[in-house]
Amino acid sequence: MKIEKVIFHTRFRDLAFNALEAILELKKAGLKEVVLTYVIPREEVAFVPYGGYLKDEAERLEEVARLRLQQWQEFISGKGLQSKIRIETGSLNGRILAVAEEEKADLIVTGRKKRTAFEKVYVGSHVLDIIRRSPLPVMMGKYMVQYEWAGEVLTRVNDHIFDRPLLATDWSKPSENALELLKSFKGLARKVVVIHNIGAKISKGLDVTALKTIEDESNKRLDDYCRRIEAAGLSAESYLSIGKTTAEILRQSREQKATMIVMGRTGKDWFQEYWLGGVSHRVAEISELPVLLVP
């Protein structure tokens, strides 16, 4: 699995260009082309009573977007990469997924939502819907965020996001796919951190012997993941934890100084967990790091 073409969707929010700049580091791992994508929401130019389609407004919005994206194209060209502009009108998620299919892309990158003072999540419902529906890996970029940790409000800038990726695995097929994707990061990632958490529900009620058996088996699997990563020419280290999985992934990402979180999209119960608050999308919502989810 290799990333050669990226769909970069933008709404021109603050620091969107900085997030694009961070993604271009993928050139070291084989990136060749970026498709700059902007979707004009249908409701902004839709039919109105006695007015019909707002053609002039649609053309104005398209021209404003094109001018900005052409400037981004010049920057991308200066990095030795190809680029293309796709400006669409319609349903946001539907058009993003359609562009990704038409362009035969390898990755969809979309930005974080604006948080209010009362919110604690970085990812809105539209991104979660893309995650659920996309047959491609989806990355949620978060260039600069504020978050709480140990009673303090901290600010984090996510610029060199591929330097120390953390792979949180549950041994599922999507986790295997995430591992294969990370193996293509040779020359890009300085070290890959691999973690597995033994969930609180699994460990509860087990005696010491049974828990030790699970720990030993988990460590063997972690060692195997690390060997496979190192065989691809990357450095790797692993950690095992026990507790509530989402909280442990966040804790490990901070203590191990990860620069992004990579996870397989929740496996067999993904549809149900999407609505109930599954681990993978919950991490995407609340982590201050960029999160890459692989189906």
C-alpha positions in Angstrom: 0.0 0.0 0.0 1.5 3.3 -1.1 0.2 6.9 -1.2 0.9 8.4 -4.6 -2.2 10.6 -5.1 -4.0 12.6 -2.3 -7.4 14.3 -2.3 -6.9 17.4 -0.2 -10.3 18.8 0.7 -10.4 22.3 2.1 -13.0 24.8 3.3 -10.3 27.5 3.6 -10.4 27.6 7.3 -7.6 29.0 9.4 -4.2 27.3 8.8 -5.6 25.1 6.0 -2.5 26.0 3.9 -0.2 25.0 6.8 -2.0 21.6 6.9 -1.4 21.2 3.2 2.3 22.0 3.6 2.6 19.3 6.3 1.0 16.7 3.9 3.5 17.4 1.2 6.2 15.6 3.2 4.6 12.5 1.8 6.7 13.1 -1.3 9.6 11.4 0.6 7.4 8.2 0.6 6.3 8.4 -3.0 3.6 11.1 -3.2 3.3 12.3 -6.8 0.0 14.4 -7.1 -2.3 16.4 -4.9 -5.9 17.0 -6.0 -7.0 20.3 -4.4 -10.8 19.9 -3.8 -13.4 22.5 -2.8 -17.1 21.7 -2.6 -19.7 24.5 -2.9 -22.6 23.4 -0.7 -25.7 22.9 -2.7 -27.8 24.9 -0.2 -25.7 28.0 -1.0 -26.6 28.1 -4.6 -29.7 25.9 -4.7 -33.1 26.6 -6.2 -35.1 29.2 -4.3 -38.8 30.2 -4.6 -39.3 32.1 -7.8 -35.6 32.5 -8.3 -34.2 29.2 -9.6 -30.5 28.3 -9.5 -28.3 31.1 -8.3 -25.9 30.9 -11.2 -24.1 34.2 -10.6 -23.4 33.3 -6.9 -22.2 29.8 -7.9 -19.8 31.4 -10.5 -18.6 33.9 -7.9 -17.8 31.2 -5.3 -16.1 29.1 -7.8 -13.9 31.9 -9.0 -12.9 32.9 -5.5 -12.0 29.3 -4.7 -10.1 28.9 -7.9 -7.9 32.0 -7.3 -6.9 30.7 -3.9 -6.2 27.1 -5.1 -4.1 28.3 -8.0 -1.8 30.0 -5.5 -1.6 26.7 -3.6 -0.8 25.0 -6.9 2.2 27.2 -7.4 3.5 26.2 -4.0 2.9 22.5 -4.7 4.7 22.8 -8.1 7.7 24.4 -6.3 7.9 21.2 -4.2 8.3 19.1 -7.4 4.8 17.6 -7.2 1.8 17.6 -9.7 -1.5 19.0 -8.7 -5.1 19.5 -10.0 -8.0 21.6 -8.9 -11.5 20.1 -8.5 -14.3 22.6 -7.6 -17.6 20.8 -7.2 -21.2 21.8 -6.3 -23.4 19.5 -4.3 -23.5 17.3 -1.2 -20.2 17.8 0.6 -19.4 14.2 1.5 -20.9 12.7 -1.7 -18.8 15.0 -3.9 -15.6 14.3 -1.9 -16.0 10.6 -2.2 -16.9 10.9 -5.9 -13.8 12.9 -6.6 -11.7 10.4 -4.8 -13.1 7.6 -6.9 -12.8 9.4 -10.2 -9.2 10.4 -9.5 -8.3 6.9 -8.3 -6.8 8.5 -5.2 -4.9 6.6 -2.4 -5.8 8.9 0.5 -8.4 11.6 1.5 -7.2 14.4 3.7 -9.8 16.7 5.3 -9.5 19.3 8.0 -10.7 19.7 11.5 -13.9 21.5 12.5 -13.9 24.8 14.4 -14.3 24.2 18.1 -16.4 26.4 20.3 -15.4 27.2 23.9 -17.8 24.5 25.1 -16.8 21.7 22.7 -14.1 19.1 23.2 -14.1 17.4 19.8 -12.2 18.3 16.7 -14.1 16.2 14.2 -17.6 17.0 13.0 -20.4 14.7 11.8 -19.5 15.2 8.1 -16.0 13.8 8.6 -17.2 10.9 10.6 -19.6 10.1 7.7 -16.7 10.2 5.2 -14.8 7.8 7.5 -17.7 5.4 7.6 -18.3 5.5 3.9 -14.8 5.8 2.4 -13.1 2.7 0.9 -9.8 4.7 1.2 -7.8 5.7 4.2 -8.9 9.1 5.6 -6.7 11.5 7.5 -8.0 14.3 9.7 -5.5 17.1 9.7 -5.2 19.2 12.8 -2.5 21.8 12.3 -2.8 23.8 15.5 -5.0 22.8 18.4 -5.6 23.6 22.1 -6.2 20.7 24.5 -6.3 19.9 28.2 -3.8 17.6 29.8 -3.0 17.2 33.5 -5.1 20.2 34.3 -3.4 22.5 31.9 -4.5 24.0 28.6 -1.8 23.5 26.0 -1.3 24.5 22.4 0.2 22.0 19.9 1.4 22.7 16.4 1.3 19.6 14.2 3.8 20.3 11.4 6.1 17.3 11.0 3.3 14.8 11.4 4.9 11.8 9.9 8.0 11.9 12.0 6.9 9.5 14.8 3.5 7.9 13.9 1.8 5.7 16.6 0.0 2.6 15.4 -2.8 1.5 17.8 -3.6 -2.0 16.8 -6.5 -4.4 17.8 -5.1 -7.2 15.6 -8.0 -6.8 13.1 -7.7 -6.8 9.3 -7.9 -3.0 9.2 -5.0 -2.9 11.7 -3.0 -5.1 9.3 -3.8 -2.7 6.5 -2.7 0.2 8.6 0.6 -1.6 9.2 1.1 -2.2 5.5 0.5 1.5 4.9 3.1 2.5 7.5 5.7 0.3 5.9 5.6 2.6 2.9 6.8 5.5 5.1 10.5 4.6 4.8 12.5 7.7 4.5 9.7 9.7 6.0 9.1 8.4 9.5 11.9 8.5 12.0 10.4 5.8 14.2 7.0 3.9 14.4 5.5 3.4 17.8 3.2 0.3 18.0 0.8 -0.1 20.9 -1.9 -2.5 21.9 -4.3 -2.1 24.8 -5.9 -4.9 26.6 -9.4 -3.5 27.2 -10.8 -3.1 30.7 -13.8 -5.3 29.8 -11.4 -8.1 28.7 -9.1 -7.9 31.8 -11.9 -7.5 34.3 -12.4 -10.7 36.4 -9.4 -12.5 35.0 -7.0 -14.1 37.5 -3.3 -13.4 37.3 -2.4 -16.5 35.3 -5.1 -15.8 32.6 -4.1 -12.1 32.4 -0.4 -13.1 32.1 -1.2 -15.4 29.2 -3.0 -12.6 27.3 -0.1 -10.2 28.0 2.5 -12.7 26.7 0.5 -13.4 23.5 0.0 -9.6 23.0 3.7 -8.9 23.4 4.5 -11.7 20.8 2.2 -10.0 18.4 3.7 -6.6 19.1 7.2 -8.0 18.5 6.0 -9.4 15.2 4.6 -6.1 14.1 7.9 -4.4 15.0 9.9 -7.0 13.0 7.7 -6.5 10.0 8.2 -2.7 10.2 11.9 -3.0 10.7 12.1 -5.4 7.7 10.7 -2.5 5.6 13.6 -0.3 6.7 12.0 1.6 9.5 12.7 1.8 13.2 10.0 0.6 15.6 9.3 0.1 19.3 6.2 -1.3 21.1 4.2 -0.8 24.3 1.4 -2.8 25.9 -1.2 -1.3 28.2 -4.3 -2.3 30.1 -7.4 -0.1 30.7 -10.0 1.9 28.8 -8.8 1.8 25.2 -9.5 5.3 24.0 -8.0 6.8 27.2 -4.9 4.6 26.9 -4.3 5.5 23.2 -4.4 9.2 24.1 -2.1 8.7 27.0 0.4 6.6 25.1 0.3 9.1 22.2 1.4 11.9 24.6 3.9 10.0 26.7 5.6 8.5 23.6 5.6 11.9 21.9 3.8 10.6 18.8 3.2 13.0 15.9 0.1 11.3 14.6 -2.1 8.4 15.4 -2.7 5.6 12.8 -5.5 3.1 13.4 -7.4 0.5 11.4 -11.0 1.7 11.1 -13.0 -0.3 13.7 -13.5 -3.7 12.2 -16.5 -6.0 12.3 -18.8 -3.8 14.4 -17.8 -0.6 12.7 -21.3 0.5 11.6 -22.7 -0.1 15.1 -19.8 1.5 16.8 -19.9 4.5 14.5 -23.2 5.4 16.0 -22.5 4.4 19.6 -19.0 5.9 19.9 -16.5 3.4 18.6 -12.8 3.7 19.6 -11.4 4.7 16.3 -13.8 7.6 15.6 -13.7 8.6 19.3 -9.9 8.9 19.1 -10.3 11.0 15.9 -12.8 13.3 17.6 -10.8 14.1 20.7 -7.1 13.6 20.0 -5.1 16.7 19.5 -3.0 14.8 16.9 -3.8 14.2 13.2 -5.5 10.8 12.9 -5.2 8.5 10.0 -7.9 5.8 9.8 -7.4 2.8 7.4 -10.3 0.6 6.3 
